């Protein structure tokens, strides 16, 4: 049996995973505090003076770093957060990490070295990037353009990530574990677009483009810094390094992860791809 934790902090509570973690914890009756730059108290990654107030009285923390652990300054920021969390008396850490990302692994090692009980959730490409993220508009337009070639990805449903995160936050049996979170099969982005097409009832194509073209298109929409971060991340991980399945969802929860096809059918039924 595991001891029931005290207040649980969710950093990034308005993000894809964070808001799901907050909702699940609240539904199950756990005391939860979700923080973001607009919460009360606020939590602003770029302003460490906001961290201590958010961490007061907290026993466990779910860490979803924005914009991404692949960002150049992420390790230094995570190291500073670890120091503040330890000083605040936090006893459990759950880090959402990126699969195949060199900088993310540096951040994982910083969490491991904190001296606090930890669980690492190393996740692959989110299925929800096609419904809630930067690829929703391309799906609406019928063309998904990425510098991914024919690489295969084990798309993971964010609801599965949230379920594992809640388990790690509330059950000490997950302490010290690294969970490789993937879906149950590998798909190319072309195959993913075909599944979206079938579920949505209209044609959505995948077009493999160069990194330069991808960066130029992003620069127009999110600016040069964001464009550089996402392009560099794609250049790093779209080399086939993630073309393998992990057993993290099953290891943590005792069930299989949600299939991408099931995700697509549910998304279409919910109206996610309707304008």
N, C-alpha and C positions, 0 to 999 in steps of 0.2 A: 504494500500500500504506500502511496506517496502523500506527503503532507500538502494540504491545500495552500497555495501561495497567497501572499498579500497582494497589494495593488500591482497590476500588470501594466507596463507602459508600452504603447505602440508608437514608435517613431515613424512618421510617414503615414499617418492615419487617413489621409485623403487619397492615397495611391491605390493602385490595383490590388495589391496584396493587403496593405494596411487596413483599408476600410472593411475588408472581409474578415480579417482577424479581429478587429474591434467588435464587429457585429456578432461573430460566433462566440466570443468571450462573454459579451453582454447577454446573449441568449441563454448561455449556460450558467449565468449567475455569478460570474467572476467579477471582482472589482477591477475595472479597466479604465485607463486614462489614455485617450488618443491625442497625440500632439502633432502639430504641423506649424507652418509659419503664421497661420491665421487662427490657431487655437488659443485657449486661455487656460493655463499659461501658454505662450507661444514657444515653439522650438524651431530655431533657425540655424541650419548647418553653418552658415557663414558667420554667425554671431555666437561664439561659445558662452557669452554671458547669459544666454537664455537657457542653457542646458541644465544648470544646477536646480533651478526652480522646478523644471519639468521632472527631474529625477527624485525629488524629495518624497520620501515615504514609499518608494518603489522597491519591490523585491525582484522583479524580472523584467527584462526589456527585449522587445522585438525591434530589430534595427533594419530598416530599409533605407539605404543611403540614396540621396538625390544629388546629382543627376544619375550617377552610376558609379560603382566601385572601380570601374575602368578609368575614371577621371584621374588626371595626374596627381592632384592633391588629396585624393581619398585616403591613402595610408596615414598621412600625418593627421588628418581630421579624425579618423577612427582611433588612432593612438591617443589623441587628446580626449576623445569621448570615453575611452577605457579608464583613463586616469580620473575623470570626473565621476564616472559610474562607481568605481571602486571607493572613492572618497564618500560617495553618497550612501554606501552600504548595499548596493545591488548584489544579489547572490546568484543570479542566473541571466545568461545572455543568449539570445537566438539571433543569428546573423543571416540575412538573406544575401547570398553570394551569387556570382555569375559563373556559369560553367565554362571552362576553357579560357578564362580571363586571367592573365598574369598578375595584373594589379589587384584583382579580387583575391587571389590566393595570398598576396602579401597581407591584405586586410584580414583574411582568415587567420593567418599566423599571429597577427597582433592580438586578435581576440583570444586565441589559444594561450598566449603568453600573459594574459591579464591576471591570472590567478583565480578567476571567477569561473564557476561552472558554465559550460557553453554547449550549444548545438549549432552546427553549420548546415544551412540549407543551400545547396549548390544547384541552382535551377537553370534549365535550358530556356530556349525561346518561348515566350508566353503565347498560348493560343489567343488570349484576349488582346494581343497587339492588333488583331484584325477587327476587333469590335470596340475597343475602348482606347486604343493607342493611335500612334501616328500612321498606321496603315488602314484606318477606317475610311478616310476620305479616298485613298486609292481604290479600295474595294467598291465604294460608291461609284467611282469613275470607271471602273472595269479594268484597271491596269495596275498591277503591283510591280513596281520596278525596284530591284535591289541588286547590289553587287555580290550576289550569292552563287552565281553559276548554277551548277546542278548538285550542289552540296545537299546532303540529307540532314534533317533536323528532327529530333525527338520532341515535338511540340508538347509543352506541359500546360495543363489547365490550371489557372490561378486558384480555382477553388480547391484543388488538391494541395497546392502550396499552403494555402491558409489552414487547411485541416492539419497538415503536418506541423505548421507553426504553433497552432493552438496546443497540440499534443506536447510539443517540446517545451512550451511555456508553463504547462500545468502538470507535467508528469516527469519526475526525476529520472525515470528509466531511460530517457533520451539524452541524458548528460554525457558529454564527451563524444557524441556521435556526429559523423559527417554523412548527410543524406544526399545522394545524387538523384535529383528529382527530374524525371523525364516522363513523357508519355509512353504508351505501350508499343509504339512502332515508329520507324523512320520514314519520313516523307521529304521529297524535294519541295521547293517552293512552288514549282509547277504542279506537282501533285496536290499540294495544299490548295492552290488556286482552283484546281478541278473539283475538289471536294466542296469548297465554298460555292462554286458555280452550281453544283448539283443541289446543294441545300437551299441556296438563295433563289434558284429558278431563273438565273440569268448568267450571261457569260462574264467571267472574271479571268483575265489572262495574267500570267507572270512573264515579265521581260527581264532578262539578265542584262544589267548595264555595267559600265565601268565605274570604278571608285570616283574618278574625276567627275563623271556625270552625276553621280549620286550626291557628291559634295556640293556641286553647283546648285542642284535642285533644292537641297536642304538649306543652303545659305540664303536663298530667297525667302524661305518660310520661317526658319528659326534662328537665322543669324550665323555668323562664321564660327563662333565658339561651339555651339551645339552641333553644327554641321561637321566640324573637325572631330568632335568626340564620337559621334555616331559612325562616321566614316572609318575612323581608325579602329573602332570596335569591330565593325564588319570585316575590315581587312584582317583583323587578328583571328576572329572565330570562324569565319566562313572558309576555312582551309580543310575542312573535314575532321577536325579534332573532336567535334561533338557528335560525329556520326556513329554513336553507340548508345545503347540503352542502359539506364541505371535502374536499380531496384529500390530506390529510396522510399517511394510511396508505399510499396508493399512492406518494406522493412519496418517503417514507422507505424503504419496503420493496419497492416494485415489484409489489405485489399489491393486490387489492381488500379492503376491510374485511369483516368477518363480518356477515351479515345478521341482523336481529333475529329473524326466523322460525327461522333455523338455531340461533341461541342458545336460543330457547324449546324447540325439539325436543330439543336436547342436555340442557338443564336438566331437562326432564321425564324423559328417559331415565335421568338420574343420580339421580333421586329427590329433587331439590331441593325440589319442591313437595308431597312426601308428608309427612304428619305422623308 
